[in-house]
Structure formats: C-alpha cells, structure tokens
Amino acid sequence: MSGNEPGPRPSDEELAAMGRDDLVKLGGQLDGVEIVDYPDPWPVKGTKAEKRAERAVALWFLVAALAGLAFVVALIWWPWRYEPRTDESAHFWYSLYTPVLGITLGVSVLAIAFGALLYAKKFIPNEVAIQQRSDNMGEGSAEVDRKTIVAHLADAGDRATIGRRSMIKRTAGLGVGALGLGVVALPVASFIKDPHDNADNKDGLVHTGWQKQHPGEIVYLRRHTGDANEVSLVRPEEIDAGGMETVFPFRESERGDHEALLHAVRRSDNPVMLIRLRPGDAAEVVKRKGQEDFNYGDFYAFTKICSHVGCPTSLYEQQTNRILCPCHQSQFDALQYAKPVFGPATRALAQLPITVHTDGYLIARHDFIEPIGPGYWERKS
Ligand code: FES
C-alpha cells in the first residue's frame, strides 16, 4: 500500500483518544490525501506587512459598512417622490434616487466580497496536497467522518487566524450588519412609503393632466397642430361621423405659456383618443356601469395609453369600431367602453368624461376616474 492510499480505520477507543492534529491527519489518510506543504502565510507574527494586509481587509469591510448605511439613509430620506421637470432642481435630485440606491447597495455588496477575497488571499494558508486516484474511498463510519471533518474545519479556522484579528472581525461585523440592515429596510420601507398617500397630487400615478387644478376650472380638448404655441380647440361639428382625433388638455391659464403648452402635449398620460361613432353604431353602445354619462352624444374619449404595457393605442378602425394597439395587437371595442376583445390586454381603456361648454367647445368634465395604463399591485380597477 503506498503512503497516500486510504489507511486502516481506527477502533472506537483509538478514535476517542485522538487529538485534533491526529484527526486531521487521519482524515487525510482515509481520503488518500498527502499534504506536501502547508505554509503559514505570516510565519513571523506582527510584521508591518501583516498589519498592512490586515488594515486593507478592514478597510474594505469599513467601506461596505459606510455604503450599507448610506443605502439605508438614502432609502428613507432621499427625495423619492416624482418631481416634474417644471422644477429642474427638484427633478434632478429626484431622478438620482434610484441610481443612488443602486450604487450604495452595489458598493456595499462588492466591498464585502473584496474584503473576503483579500482575506482569503492574505491570511488563509494555501496547502499543497496530493490525492491519488483510488476506488477505495468513502467507506468510513459516520463517526470517523464526522470527527475528522470537524477537526479539519477547526484546524482550517485556526490557520486562517480570524480568531486573533479583532480589527477585521469588528469591521466585517459592521459591514455585514449594515448590509443586512439595508436588506431588511428594503421591504419594510416599501410598506411605509406610500406613493399614493397624496391622492390629489396631479403628478401622481392616479391623476393625469386632465385633473382640474382648482374647482370650476375648464379643461378643454385641444388638438396638436405641430406648433405647441397654437391652441386649436375642438368643436363637435369639426369631426365627421366615424372620425377620430387625438386631443390634449388645455386651460386658459396656460395660454401664451410656451412651457406649459409644450408640457401638455408631451406629458405621457395626456393623449386621449376622441372618437365620433357613426349614428348607426352609436345605437349599439354598451356603457360601463358608473360611466353612463361619460360620452357626449356620439363622442367618446378614451386614453391612448394601452392597458397592457402602456404603448399608444393609436389606431381606430371605423368599420369594426375597434381600437388597436400596435405593440402586441390588443384590440378594444369602442362600442363597449373600450373593453379588450383580443390580445394580451385585460383591462378596458380608461374613459374620459366629456361634454360641451357653453362656448361650443368640447371639455373634460373631470379627470379619469381610474389610473390609466398598465396595472400595478395597489391599483383597484
Ligand atoms: S402595449 Fe398594447 S398590446 Fe401590449
């Protein structure tokens, strides 16, 4: 039998009398492993180089701790509510919210990984061992295996010297603790921070630019001519039966205000499809419960934002009264409150309640009564 072939198994008495070193050797012998070299990376203790290496590892863990704490602070206190571009500065800080969370959490995770890698490289001895190919493996008793493995792990722990490196232990605890705090804070924060708690916020998810900014405000339907400064309001007689027009909100307070007029046609949740049904088709309309008076005669207004994943549903087919979304081919029936009749969309397009003002122009009676576009988990409709 060669030296590195599996050796004989000890009796229970011999096993009980063995110390840790003997058990480590025995574990190797039983597996046919011969340790050729097992050098201590720092044979002379307390050298400047060793202390430098220790500080480098601790520094990574410290970085992990600081980044983890920064993540928690940013998660709670960074301005996270949507800020429209009308306030550039507020919008700038808001727009950094997600990148800051990603960077701080990423740095924390990476710093812990670098610290652990550096520790393994600098302080854990690299053993050189030879194991011969053998068919005679894995026949040990559970007790021998358990004891030799425990001894081997304890020996590896001792040789890794973590026990006597208190600076590394403390900073590693700090880093992992801060990261753990961030991971726990993540789900907790999403229950505390409610983006919908200010339900009247016109820039929130549940409102669009059609929301009145004060009671009694008139919000007109306006077509976009290509020139944001040109205000072209819509009269019912301007649209033929079976016709469709894309309209945006307009309020007199915005007249002459280039920024506001531009924002109204650019804001993604503003476009509305104004449809005039043919008289014969209008007689077949099925109205949605609670929205019986949302139309004005043959005129129906639906958001252009698809309820599937938010593409613009820009196509209206006069012959079938179907509204088509080009992204994934969902189809909505304009005669049945734009409910989906084909494709992946599962919700009807939100309907804008409209009427005609005393001056003869079409206006919105109020904002949509449900969020437009795709679903999200707090959504009730
Ligand atoms: S976004 Fe309209 S069908 Fe997918």
Boltz pocket constraint, residues with backbone or C-beta under 6 A from the ligand:
constraints:
  - pocket:
      binder: B
      contacts: [[A, 306], [A, 307], [A, 308], [A, 309], [A, 310], [A, 311], [A, 325], [A, 326], [A, 327], [A, 328], [A, 329], [A, 330], [A, 343], [A, 344], [A, 345]]
      max_distance: 6.0
